Amino acid sequence: MIDIAALTLEEKASLLSGHDDWYTEAIDRLGLPAIEVGDGPHGLRKETGVDMVWVPATGFPTASAMGASWDRDLVRRVAVAIGEEARAEGVQVVLGPGVNMKRSPLCGRNFEYFSEDPLLSGELGSAYVKGVQSVGVGASLKHFAANNQEIERTRISVEADERTLREIYLAAFERVVKAADPWTVMCSYNRLHGVHASENRWLLTTILREEWGYDGVVVSDWNAVHHRVRALAAGLDLEMPGTAGKTDAEIVSAVRAGELDESVVDEAVRRVVRLVERAHPAAVPGFEVSPGARLTDSQLELLRADEHHALAREAAAGCVTLLRNEGGVLPLNPSARVAVIGAFAAHARIQGGGSSGVDPTRVDNALDFFEAAAYAPGYVHTPLNAYQDDLTAYLAAHDATFVDDGRGPARRSAALAEALRLAAAAERVAAGPLSAEARRLIDEAVLVAQDADVIVVFAGLPLAFEQEADDRTTLSLPADQLALLDRLASLRDRTGADLVVVLSNGAAITMDPWHDRVDAIVEAWLPGQAGAGAVADVLYGRVNPSGKVAETFPLALEDTPSYVTWTGERGTVLYGEGVFIGYRWYDALNRPVRYPFGHGLSYTTFDYTNLNIKITDSVRVTCTVTNTGPRHGREVVQLYIGDPDATVRRPVRELRAFEKLTLAPGESTPVTFDLTPRDFAYWDIAAGPHGAWRLEGGEFVIEIGASSRDIRLQTTITLPDDPTLPPIIPDEKLLELGGSRFTQGHR
Ligand code: GLC
């Protein structure tokens, strides 16, 4: 490590903000290089120096798809591949994973997050970090913390009580920090209790460093710093992007004026220098790509593009979730006459919009996998997935001529902004009253499908519905797709054809009124560049689906936990539902849902037997799972605990362990879960001066399920009080003490 004492104060300050959007500052005098950071999390987005033009990379399934895989090893392997591409392209830190909770399915970035459950998010986030960092590239755990909506994301203040934060909104970050030690943690845009995350000392220092022991670099989200000196003092090491020295000068002035101790600067510099030095050896010779150019064969070779495309297909297949399969219409009979309906079949929806957008090395489309199938687009769709190919084609198709008038990059980003605006407009029209064009497309689709044995409809949410910095206003499919499904369901009733719906969406949708009128529903999520092949593999039975939803599919938006408080008002959003988000909410209200957390069907069946509990200083839970069906299959075994005796309100059940098994027909395997006292604990705000994790003695329910509402084995155990804590103060005593404990500890 370079000798920090040899640095001038100005040099130190310059290391605490970026050189520009994507590079840290170099100190040539001492041989300290700059390093490059680039988005993730679903593939590498390396900038080319030209606005909105990225170096192509493999587009893997987005996080909400990977969440449905419940497969730690698959997530790790995808992350390794992303790390390898980062090394090949000379990027030293990948900005991912995102582990924010899905407080509402309306959040426009839910496609970038794993789950509504902190354990599942934390486990998969840890696998991702370990994968990327195993090849010498850093990860960036984001967005810390409580960034759960896109509307007003840079200004909204989240008001959540400490128990809710610790049990739900911080828990996944805690798990990843402790299990995988990410080289960087990215603070979020929003305020928490009125203080921006970028200068929230309780978050960045008290919790992250003093309690969790984190010693990596805290980096800001881009332009998330509002007061550099306050942010540095709160624990924010690296401001991104750079400010051309403006805020560096503020740091120097504050030290010189005695307002900021230089030791605080030195501590942050130490962490940034360590990052640069541990990351830099990862770099390989530059990966020069002229903006807008496609990759050469040797560059594709360097990226191992074919191998990674195959991995993207395997990953997407592991995420595909079979929601409904009435009458076993799937897998398809290969000799069946198939009509493929839906523009997404001709131009796959592979990812969401915003900073996670990857320019894929290639994209498979479903029509490539249906020999001689009849096809009709069925609805309006603007093919805007990959920035480069689609943009050029789109602009050409819409006479938005893109002539580089010598002003180069600025012109291109203006053209892209125009294209995206036009796309959003086109798709929002699709969500409104049916246009003549929409009606014509539906009539055409019905005509094309009338002689089919099987109608496969590729539906879902267009790009304009799911993107960063925007939230959805409805959980429904666009109006023209609803009208299409209505007409095709009527055709199905008339002709007896099987009707299969394949969905491409990054977050839960509602399925009225078409749900009961279709035979099968395959949730493909946003499956990345090879998703279409994976879907075909599942539809034709080459792959037995094994995905399980990592977020509840509600029956209606009004049923969702955050419905009355969503996006807040007067600059504040109140997390009034507390710890009861996702399945915790629907189970507490015993509310019916369309598909419960953890749900997913298979082409085979599984039996659960022999539940056994052994209590020592941990609780060992074992059971046996058997593949009782005709095919190889994979099953996600889920363990939930309940604490009905607690003196605080707790969810009916909470996920505490899971394992994804692979079983041959007739094969049985034992499953073992070891639970720790923390697995049974809740955050007791009244335990000691600042609260503590409390295992409150009494009866606990242990459930083993194929989903949160398909419980196959259940028992109860009794555990003693946590001996390390003072006894619980009864509520009436607390009330005598007066005042709410919610506001103590971290104001
Ligand atoms: C964005 C996102 C963050 C991303 C960063 C760099 O605003 O919030 O996830 O990594 O800026 O693009």
Residues whose N, C-alpha, C, O or C-beta is under 5 A from the ligand:
A	BS01	GLC	D39 L95 D221 W222 S355
